[in-house]
Amino acid sequence: MTWALCFNCGEVKFGAICPCPKCEVPSTGDMNLDIAFSDHNMTKESLEDFGKVVAAIHRESDDPELCFWAFIRYVSINHSSILGVNLQPDIAQRCDALLSQMSLPIVTLSSSQTKLAKDKSKASGESPWWKFWSRTSNDAGD
Ligand SMILES: [Zn+2]
């Protein structure tokens, strides 16, 4: 089973290299990119979160190429573990201008490979370090 992200409309589609059933746009042709945004690499929930980002970008611009690069730019800045990219300065500038004028949905990235490990640490009751800060400020309020 392979769930993959459509970079054109944000639909999470079945099959990484198939055309999107919703907008009929074929995959990027870049196998690494298609696999990076498939459930080989992250959970379906994360793909759906990224889909919301794609859809949000497309609501801001009618230029499919700019939308695509803006999404890639967004990922390389906010989720550099997935991919990093050096865009040409003029394209990067246009992407930044587009991204800066919109409020992007929050993406909760969970890798499909580390999902089990994360669930295990949650079960053991370990708190992230920042929990200490929130607890301290709550106590001060009381
Ligand atoms: Zn699509």
Backbone and ligand atoms as CSV (ligand in chain L), in Angstrom:
chain,resi,resn,atom,element,x,y,z
A,1,MET,N,N,0.846,-1.197,0.000
A,1,MET,CA,C,0.000,0.000,0.000
A,1,MET,C,C,0.882,1.248,0.000
A,2,THR,N,N,0.606,2.149,-0.916
A,2,THR,CA,C,1.387,3.385,-0.974
A,2,THR,C,C,0.474,4.592,-1.066
A,3,TRP,N,N,0.547,5.435,-0.055
A,3,TRP,CA,C,-0.144,6.722,-0.105
A,3,TRP,C,C,0.872,7.791,-0.437
A,4,ALA,N,N,0.509,8.699,-1.308
A,4,ALA,CA,C,1.459,9.727,-1.722
A,4,ALA,C,C,0.740,11.061,-1.888
A,5,LEU,N,N,1.523,12.106,-1.811
A,5,LEU,CA,C,0.971,13.456,-1.875
A,5,LEU,C,C,0.912,13.954,-3.320
A,6,CYS,N,N,-0.218,14.551,-3.700
A,6,CYS,CA,C,-0.287,15.253,-4.984
A,6,CYS,C,C,0.216,16.679,-4.767
A,7,PHE,N,N,1.276,17.059,-5.501
A,7,PHE,CA,C,1.871,18.380,-5.309
A,7,PHE,C,C,1.041,19.475,-5.968
A,8,ASN,N,N,0.057,19.077,-6.736
A,8,ASN,CA,C,-0.758,20.073,-7.438
A,8,ASN,C,C,-1.982,20.505,-6.636
A,9,CYS,N,N,-2.660,19.540,-5.991
A,9,CYS,CA,C,-3.887,19.920,-5.273
A,9,CYS,C,C,-3.851,19.548,-3.798
A,10,GLY,N,N,-2.854,18.770,-3.381
A,10,GLY,CA,C,-2.754,18.428,-1.969
A,10,GLY,C,C,-3.499,17.156,-1.587
A,11,GLU,N,N,-4.113,16.511,-2.576
A,11,GLU,CA,C,-4.814,15.262,-2.314
A,11,GLU,C,C,-3.804,14.177,-1.927
A,12,VAL,N,N,-4.170,13.362,-0.936
A,12,VAL,CA,C,-3.351,12.191,-0.629
A,12,VAL,C,C,-3.905,11.051,-1.472
A,13,LYS,N,N,-3.118,10.628,-2.447
A,13,LYS,CA,C,-3.598,9.675,-3.451
A,13,LYS,C,C,-2.988,8.303,-3.215
A,14,PHE,N,N,-3.588,7.340,-3.807
A,14,PHE,CA,C,-3.114,5.965,-3.685
A,14,PHE,C,C,-2.166,5.679,-4.847
A,15,GLY,N,N,-0.882,5.466,-4.534
A,15,GLY,CA,C,0.106,5.196,-5.579
A,15,GLY,C,C,0.978,6.409,-5.848
A,16,ALA,N,N,2.281,6.284,-5.609
A,16,ALA,CA,C,3.179,7.432,-5.697
A,16,ALA,C,C,3.360,7.936,-7.128
A,17,ILE,N,N,3.384,7.022,-8.097
A,17,ILE,CA,C,3.739,7.457,-9.452
A,17,ILE,C,C,2.529,7.536,-10.372
A,18,CYS,N,N,1.313,7.361,-9.832
A,18,CYS,CA,C,0.104,7.448,-10.658
A,18,CYS,C,C,-0.365,8.897,-10.744
A,19,PRO,N,N,-1.120,9.234,-11.806
A,19,PRO,CA,C,-1.737,10.551,-11.850
A,19,PRO,C,C,-2.728,10.706,-10.700
A,20,CYS,N,N,-2.923,11.951,-10.263
A,20,CYS,CA,C,-3.853,12.216,-9.170
A,20,CYS,C,C,-5.297,11.989,-9.636
A,21,PRO,N,N,-6.098,11.221,-8.883
A,21,PRO,CA,C,-7.485,10.968,-9.284
A,21,PRO,C,C,-8.354,12.222,-9.183
A,22,LYS,N,N,-7.915,13.191,-8.401
A,22,LYS,CA,C,-8.727,14.390,-8.190
A,22,LYS,C,C,-8.463,15.450,-9.257
A,23,CYS,N,N,-7.189,15.748,-9.520
A,23,CYS,CA,C,-6.880,16.828,-10.474
A,23,CYS,C,C,-6.235,16.305,-11.750
A,24,GLU,N,N,-5.950,14.996,-11.824
A,24,GLU,CA,C,-5.423,14.329,-13.008
A,24,GLU,C,C,-4.031,14.778,-13.416
A,25,VAL,N,N,-3.346,15.468,-12.510
A,25,VAL,CA,C,-1.967,15.855,-12.783
A,25,VAL,C,C,-1.060,14.667,-12.456
A,26,PRO,N,N,-0.165,14.305,-13.374
A,26,PRO,CA,C,0.732,13.174,-13.108
A,26,PRO,C,C,1.741,13.505,-12.021
A,27,SER,N,N,2.462,12.501,-11.542
A,27,SER,CA,C,3.482,12.728,-10.521
A,27,SER,C,C,4.576,13.621,-11.096
A,28,THR,N,N,5.448,14.109,-10.218
A,28,THR,CA,C,6.476,15.069,-10.629
A,28,THR,C,C,7.472,14.474,-11.614
A,29,GLY,N,N,7.565,13.142,-11.635
A,29,GLY,CA,C,8.582,12.498,-12.457
A,29,GLY,C,C,9.901,12.377,-11.711
A,30,ASP,N,N,9.967,12.992,-10.562
A,30,ASP,CA,C,11.146,12.890,-9.705
A,30,ASP,C,C,10.863,11.831,-8.646
A,31,MET,N,N,11.405,10.645,-8.870
A,31,MET,CA,C,11.094,9.513,-8.004
A,31,MET,C,C,11.463,9.786,-6.551
A,32,ASN,N,N,12.601,10.442,-6.322
A,32,ASN,CA,C,13.020,10.725,-4.944
A,32,ASN,C,C,12.010,11.612,-4.234
A,33,LEU,N,N,11.502,12.591,-4.974
A,33,LEU,CA,C,10.523,13.507,-4.398
A,33,LEU,C,C,9.212,12.783,-4.119
A,34,ASP,N,N,8.787,11.969,-5.073
A,34,ASP,CA,C,7.538,11.230,-4.888
A,34,ASP,C,C,7.615,10.282,-3.693
A,35,ILE,N,N,8.749,9.631,-3.545
A,35,ILE,CA,C,8.906,8.682,-2.434
A,35,ILE,C,C,9.046,9.426,-1.110
A,36,ALA,N,N,9.716,10.599,-1.143
A,36,ALA,CA,C,9.872,11.387,0.088
A,36,ALA,C,C,8.511,11.753,0.659
A,37,PHE,N,N,7.556,12.056,-0.242
A,37,PHE,CA,C,6.205,12.402,0.204
A,37,PHE,C,C,5.247,11.250,-0.044
A,38,SER,N,N,5.626,10.109,0.487
A,38,SER,CA,C,4.747,8.948,0.441
A,38,SER,C,C,4.825,8.268,1.799
A,39,ASP,N,N,3.975,7.271,1.998
A,39,ASP,CA,C,4.004,6.613,3.306
A,39,ASP,C,C,5.194,5.679,3.472
A,40,HIS,N,N,6.095,5.674,2.473
A,40,HIS,CA,C,7.387,5.015,2.689
A,40,HIS,C,C,8.219,5.825,3.678
A,41,ASN,N,N,7.961,7.123,3.718
A,41,ASN,CA,C,8.810,8.036,4.471
A,41,ASN,C,C,8.113,8.654,5.674
A,42,MET,N,N,6.806,8.829,5.604
A,42,MET,CA,C,6.077,9.454,6.717
A,42,MET,C,C,4.668,8.866,6.793
A,43,THR,N,N,3.995,9.154,7.881
A,43,THR,CA,C,2.664,8.580,8.051
A,43,THR,C,C,1.653,9.272,7.140
A,44,LYS,N,N,0.525,8.600,6.910
A,44,LYS,CA,C,-0.523,9.168,6.071
A,44,LYS,C,C,-1.055,10.464,6.686
A,45,GLU,N,N,-1.099,10.527,8.022
A,45,GLU,CA,C,-1.559,11.743,8.695
A,45,GLU,C,C,-0.654,12.926,8.353
A,46,SER,N,N,0.662,12.674,8.307
A,46,SER,CA,C,1.602,13.745,7.952
A,46,SER,C,C,1.400,14.177,6.507
A,47,LEU,N,N,1.150,13.207,5.625
A,47,LEU,CA,C,0.889,13.532,4.216
A,47,LEU,C,C,-0.336,14.435,4.102
A,48,GLU,N,N,-1.362,14.128,4.890
A,48,GLU,CA,C,-2.583,14.939,4.843
A,48,GLU,C,C,-2.316,16.358,5.337
A,49,ASP,N,N,-1.430,16.477,6.359
A,49,ASP,CA,C,-1.061,17.811,6.845
A,49,ASP,C,C,-0.340,18.595,5.744
A,50,PHE,N,N,0.597,17.938,5.061
A,50,PHE,CA,C,1.306,18.610,3.970
A,50,PHE,C,C,0.338,18.953,2.831
A,51,GLY,N,N,-0.654,18.094,2.642
A,51,GLY,CA,C,-1.678,18.363,1.628
A,51,GLY,C,C,-2.409,19.671,1.895
A,52,LYS,N,N,-2.645,19.964,3.190
A,52,LYS,CA,C,-3.306,21.222,3.552
A,52,LYS,C,C,-2.422,22.408,3.200
A,53,VAL,N,N,-1.089,22.231,3.350
A,53,VAL,CA,C,-0.155,23.299,2.994
A,53,VAL,C,C,-0.195,23.537,1.482
A,54,VAL,N,N,-0.166,22.439,0.704
A,54,VAL,CA,C,-0.234,22.555,-0.758
A,54,VAL,C,C,-1.510,23.298,-1.162
A,55,ALA,N,N,-2.645,22.885,-0.575
A,55,ALA,CA,C,-3.926,23.505,-0.920
A,55,ALA,C,C,-3.927,24.983,-0.547
A,56,ALA,N,N,-3.336,25.308,0.609
A,56,ALA,CA,C,-3.303,26.704,1.063
A,56,ALA,C,C,-2.479,27.569,0.105
A,57,ILE,N,N,-1.345,27.021,-0.348
A,57,ILE,CA,C,-0.487,27.767,-1.281
A,57,ILE,C,C,-1.234,28.011,-2.588
A,58,HIS,N,N,-1.972,26.997,-3.054
A,58,HIS,CA,C,-2.690,27.135,-4.322
A,58,HIS,C,C,-3.864,28.101,-4.227
A,59,ARG,N,N,-4.352,28.326,-3.008
A,59,ARG,CA,C,-5.408,29.334,-2.855
A,59,ARG,C,C,-4.844,30.744,-3.017
A,60,GLU,N,N,-3.513,30.879,-2.777
A,60,GLU,CA,C,-2.883,32.202,-2.827
A,60,GLU,C,C,-2.377,32.566,-4.212
A,61,SER,N,N,-2.116,31.556,-5.040
A,61,SER,CA,C,-1.513,31.836,-6.342
A,61,SER,C,C,-2.084,30.920,-7.417
A,62,ASP,N,N,-2.233,31.440,-8.637
A,62,ASP,CA,C,-2.725,30.640,-9.757
A,62,ASP,C,C,-1.587,30.071,-10.599
A,63,ASP,N,N,-0.359,30.372,-10.205
A,63,ASP,CA,C,0.799,29.936,-10.979
A,63,ASP,C,C,1.271,28.584,-10.448
A,64,PRO,N,N,0.986,27.484,-11.181
A,64,PRO,CA,C,1.298,26.150,-10.635
A,64,PRO,C,C,2.778,25.948,-10.366
A,65,GLU,N,N,3.635,26.553,-11.201
A,65,GLU,CA,C,5.067,26.379,-11.003
A,65,GLU,C,C,5.522,27.086,-9.729
A,66,LEU,N,N,5.034,28.293,-9.533
A,66,LEU,CA,C,5.382,29.045,-8.328
A,66,LEU,C,C,4.864,28.311,-7.086
A,67,CYS,N,N,3.653,27.773,-7.172
A,67,CYS,CA,C,3.072,27.039,-6.049
A,67,CYS,C,C,3.934,25.840,-5.696
A,68,PHE,N,N,4.375,25.126,-6.723
A,68,PHE,CA,C,5.210,23.948,-6.492
A,68,PHE,C,C,6.493,24.333,-5.778
A,69,TRP,N,N,7.172,25.375,-6.276
A,69,TRP,CA,C,8.448,25.766,-5.677
A,69,TRP,C,C,8.258,26.377,-4.294
A,70,ALA,N,N,7.132,27.061,-4.111
A,70,ALA,CA,C,6.847,27.627,-2.786
A,70,ALA,C,C,6.691,26.500,-1.771
A,71,PHE,N,N,6.039,25.412,-2.187
A,71,PHE,CA,C,5.883,24.267,-1.292
A,71,PHE,C,C,7.239,23.636,-0.980
A,72,ILE,N,N,8.061,23.445,-2.020
A,72,ILE,CA,C,9.399,22.872,-1.823
A,72,ILE,C,C,10.228,23.771,-0.905
A,73,ARG,N,N,10.113,25.075,-1.121
A,73,ARG,CA,C,10.825,26.050,-0.292
A,73,ARG,C,C,10.365,25.938,1.171
A,74,TYR,N,N,9.042,25.859,1.339
A,74,TYR,CA,C,8.469,25.728,2.687
A,74,TYR,C,C,9.024,24.483,3.384
A,75,VAL,N,N,9.052,23.361,2.672
A,75,VAL,CA,C,9.529,22.113,3.272
A,75,VAL,C,C,11.005,22.217,3.617
A,76,SER,N,N,11.801,22.787,2.708
A,76,SER,CA,C,13.243,22.825,2.944
A,76,SER,C,C,13.588,23.725,4.130
A,77,ILE,N,N,12.726,24.707,4.412
A,77,ILE,CA,C,12.974,25.596,5.548
A,77,ILE,C,C,12.422,25.004,6.847
A,78,ASN,N,N,11.191,24.509,6.787
A,78,ASN,CA,C,10.515,24.081,8.018
A,78,ASN,C,C,10.706,22.601,8.347
A,79,HIS,N,N,10.984,21.805,7.355
A,79,HIS,CA,C,11.152,20.360,7.583
A,79,HIS,C,C,12.370,19.889,6.793
A,80,SER,N,N,13.540,20.424,7.174
A,80,SER,CA,C,14.744,20.181,6.387
A,80,SER,C,C,15.203,18.730,6.459
A,81,SER,N,N,14.594,17.943,7.377
A,81,SER,CA,C,14.963,16.531,7.427
A,81,SER,C,C,14.435,15.791,6.193
A,82,ILE,N,N,13.400,16.347,5.540
A,82,ILE,CA,C,12.834,15.695,4.359
A,82,ILE,C,C,13.649,16.040,3.126
A,83,LEU,N,N,13.870,17.329,2.927
A,83,LEU,CA,C,14.682,17.732,1.788
A,83,LEU,C,C,15.220,19.143,2.006
A,84,GLY,N,N,16.318,19.416,1.348
A,84,GLY,CA,C,16.867,20.765,1.350
A,84,GLY,C,C,17.088,21.167,-0.092
A,85,VAL,N,N,16.854,22.413,-0.420
A,85,VAL,CA,C,16.998,22.815,-1.801
A,85,VAL,C,C,17.547,24.234,-1.864
A,86,ASN,N,N,18.425,24.477,-2.817
A,86,ASN,CA,C,18.909,25.829,-3.057
A,86,ASN,C,C,18.264,26.362,-4.321
A,87,LEU,N,N,17.290,27.226,-4.165
A,87,LEU,CA,C,16.602,27.786,-5.318
A,87,LEU,C,C,17.389,28.972,-5.870
A,88,GLN,N,N,17.148,29.271,-7.147
A,88,GLN,CA,C,17.723,30.489,-7.697
A,88,GLN,C,C,17.155,31.673,-6.914
A,89,PRO,N,N,17.996,32.682,-6.655
A,89,PRO,CA,C,17.583,33.782,-5.776
A,89,PRO,C,C,16.250,34.423,-6.175
A,90,ASP,N,N,16.007,34.603,-7.464
A,90,ASP,CA,C,14.757,35.282,-7.853
A,90,ASP,C,C,13.542,34.400,-7.575
A,91,ILE,N,N,13.704,33.086,-7.768
A,91,ILE,CA,C,12.593,32.172,-7.473
A,91,ILE,C,C,12.375,32.099,-5.966
A,92,ALA,N,N,13.471,31.996,-5.221
A,92,ALA,CA,C,13.367,31.940,-3.755
A,92,ALA,C,C,12.655,33.178,-3.231
A,93,GLN,N,N,12.969,34.322,-3.794
A,93,GLN,CA,C,12.362,35.576,-3.361
A,93,GLN,C,C,10.851,35.581,-3.615
A,94,ARG,N,N,10.447,35.081,-4.797
A,94,ARG,CA,C,9.017,35.030,-5.120
A,94,ARG,C,C,8.293,34.042,-4.195
A,95,CYS,N,N,8.961,32.922,-3.900
A,95,CYS,CA,C,8.378,31.935,-2.984
A,95,CYS,C,C,8.196,32.540,-1.597
A,96,ASP,N,N,9.238,33.223,-1.124
A,96,ASP,CA,C,9.170,33.827,0.217
A,96,ASP,C,C,8.064,34.866,0.283
A,97,ALA,N,N,7.922,35.649,-0.792
A,97,ALA,CA,C,6.882,36.681,-0.825
A,97,ALA,C,C,5.510,36.034,-0.729
A,98,LEU,N,N,5.336,34.931,-1.448
A,98,LEU,CA,C,4.047,34.217,-1.422
A,98,LEU,C,C,3.788,33.613,-0.037
A,99,LEU,N,N,4.813,32.953,0.505
A,99,LEU,CA,C,4.649,32.266,1.790
A,99,LEU,C,C,4.428,33.251,2.936
A,100,SER,N,N,5.071,34.424,2.836
A,100,SER,CA,C,4.996,35.370,3.958
A,100,SER,C,C,3.627,36.024,4.065
A,101,GLN,N,N,2.827,35.993,2.990
A,101,GLN,CA,C,1.538,36.666,3.053
A,101,GLN,C,C,0.399,35.725,3.455
A,102,MET,N,N,0.733,34.510,3.810
A,102,MET,CA,C,-0.322,33.566,4.168
A,102,MET,C,C,-0.017,32.895,5.498
A,103,SER,N,N,-1.065,32.427,6.164
A,103,SER,CA,C,-0.850,31.660,7.386
A,103,SER,C,C,-0.958,30.187,7.030
A,104,LEU,N,N,0.148,29.483,7.199
A,104,LEU,CA,C,0.212,28.085,6.786
A,104,LEU,C,C,-0.268,27.159,7.888
A,105,PRO,N,N,-0.941,26.079,7.513
A,105,PRO,CA,C,-1.365,25.096,8.517
A,105,PRO,C,C,-0.140,24.481,9.205
A,106,ILE,N,N,-0.328,24.054,10.437
A,106,ILE,CA,C,0.757,23.387,11.162
A,106,ILE,C,C,0.862,21.937,10.675
A,107,VAL,N,N,2.080,21.516,10.378
A,107,VAL,CA,C,2.301,20.133,9.969
A,107,VAL,C,C,2.947,19.364,11.110
A,108,THR,N,N,2.305,18.286,11.521
A,108,THR,CA,C,2.902,17.399,12.508
A,108,THR,C,C,3.583,16.270,11.764
A,109,LEU,N,N,4.896,16.357,11.706
A,109,LEU,CA,C,5.634,15.373,10.923
A,109,LEU,C,C,5.942,14.154,11.767
A,110,SER,N,N,5.417,13.003,11.353
A,110,SER,CA,C,5.832,11.776,12.010
A,110,SER,C,C,6.289,10.792,10.957
A,111,SER,N,N,7.534,10.440,11.077
A,111,SER,CA,C,8.128,9.506,10.134
A,111,SER,C,C,7.536,8.117,10.312
A,112,SER,N,N,7.249,7.468,9.200
A,112,SER,CA,C,6.658,6.136,9.305
A,112,SER,C,C,7.647,5.141,9.889
A,113,GLN,N,N,8.951,5.421,9.728
A,113,GLN,CA,C,9.950,4.481,10.240
A,113,GLN,C,C,10.128,4.592,11.755
A,114,THR,N,N,9.967,5.795,12.312
A,114,THR,CA,C,10.231,5.978,13.742
A,114,THR,C,C,8.945,6.015,14.554
A,115,LYS,N,N,7.821,5.743,13.917
A,115,LYS,CA,C,6.538,5.841,14.601
A,115,LYS,C,C,6.497,4.933,15.840
A,116,LEU,N,N,6.960,3.714,15.690
A,116,LEU,CA,C,6.930,2.773,16.806
A,116,LEU,C,C,7.810,3.254,17.957
A,117,ALA,N,N,9.002,3.753,17.622
A,117,ALA,CA,C,9.923,4.232,18.650
A,117,ALA,C,C,9.307,5.397,19.408
A,118,LYS,N,N,8.613,6.298,18.690
A,118,LYS,CA,C,8.009,7.454,19.338
A,118,LYS,C,C,6.885,7.016,20.274
A,119,ASP,N,N,6.062,6.064,19.810
A,119,ASP,CA,C,4.962,5.587,20.642
A,119,ASP,C,C,5.507,4.974,21.931
A,120,LYS,N,N,6.657,4.313,21.811
A,120,LYS,CA,C,7.246,3.649,22.962
A,120,LYS,C,C,7.698,4.676,24.000
A,121,SER,N,N,8.352,5.752,23.539
A,121,SER,CA,C,8.837,6.750,24.495
A,121,SER,C,C,7.666,7.467,25.154
A,122,LYS,N,N,6.549,7.603,24.428
A,122,LYS,CA,C,5.370,8.231,25.013
A,122,LYS,C,C,4.825,7.354,26.144
A,123,ALA,N,N,4.837,6.049,25.915
A,123,ALA,CA,C,4.296,5.117,26.895
A,123,ALA,C,C,5.121,5.103,28.173
A,124,SER,N,N,6.420,5.365,28.056
A,124,SER,CA,C,7.273,5.330,29.240
A,124,SER,C,C,7.120,6.591,30.088
A,125,GLY,N,N,6.364,7.559,29.634
A,125,GLY,CA,C,6.041,8.713,30.455
A,125,GLY,C,C,7.096,9.800,30.476
A,126,GLU,N,N,8.025,9.777,29.528
A,126,GLU,CA,C,9.044,10.821,29.495
A,126,GLU,C,C,8.448,12.125,28.965
A,127,SER,N,N,8.773,13.216,29.610
A,127,SER,CA,C,8.296,14.507,29.139
A,127,SER,C,C,9.397,15.213,28.372
A,128,PRO,N,N,9.031,15.931,27.301
A,128,PRO,CA,C,10.036,16.770,26.657
A,128,PRO,C,C,10.484,17.865,27.614
A,129,TRP,N,N,11.693,18.400,27.393
A,129,TRP,CA,C,12.269,19.356,28.354
A,129,TRP,C,C,11.378,20.566,28.568
A,130,TRP,N,N,10.640,20.993,27.493
A,130,TRP,CA,C,9.868,22.238,27.639
A,130,TRP,C,C,8.676,22.074,28.566
A,131,LYS,N,N,8.317,20.838,28.890
A,131,LYS,CA,C,7.210,20.618,29.828
A,131,LYS,C,C,7.541,21.195,31.202
A,132,PHE,N,N,8.835,21.197,31.550
A,132,PHE,CA,C,9.241,21.764,32.838
A,132,PHE,C,C,8.895,23.240,32.911
A,133,TRP,N,N,9.104,23.920,31.774
A,133,TRP,CA,C,8.827,25.366,31.749
A,133,TRP,C,C,7.347,25.619,31.952
A,134,SER,N,N,6.492,24.870,31.241
A,134,SER,CA,C,5.061,25.142,31.362
A,134,SER,C,C,4.574,24.803,32.777
A,135,ARG,N,N,5.143,23.775,33.361
A,135,ARG,CA,C,4.728,23.387,34.703
A,135,ARG,C,C,5.124,24.477,35.709
A,136,THR,N,N,6.364,24.984,35.559
A,136,THR,CA,C,6.854,26.027,36.459
A,136,THR,C,C,5.972,27.267,36.396
A,137,SER,N,N,5.596,27.658,35.160
A,137,SER,CA,C,4.809,28.882,35.048
A,137,SER,C,C,3.395,28.665,35.611
A,138,ASN,N,N,2.857,27.464,35.499
A,138,ASN,CA,C,1.559,27.179,36.073
A,138,ASN,C,C,1.602,27.285,37.600
A,139,ASP,N,N,2.679,26.735,38.186
A,139,ASP,CA,C,2.805,26.777,39.642
A,139,ASP,C,C,2.897,28.222,40.141
A,140,ALA,N,N,3.636,29.037,39.376
A,140,ALA,CA,C,3.798,30.434,39.765
A,140,ALA,C,C,2.446,31.152,39.744
A,141,GLY,N,N,1.584,30.748,38.801
A,141,GLY,CA,C,0.276,31.379,38.706
A,141,GLY,C,C,-0.611,31.043,39.876
A,142,ASP,N,N,-0.422,29.860,40.448
A,142,ASP,CA,C,-1.243,29.472,41.605
A,142,ASP,C,C,-0.708,30.183,42.839
L,1,ZN,ZN,ZN,-4.102,16.361,-7.412
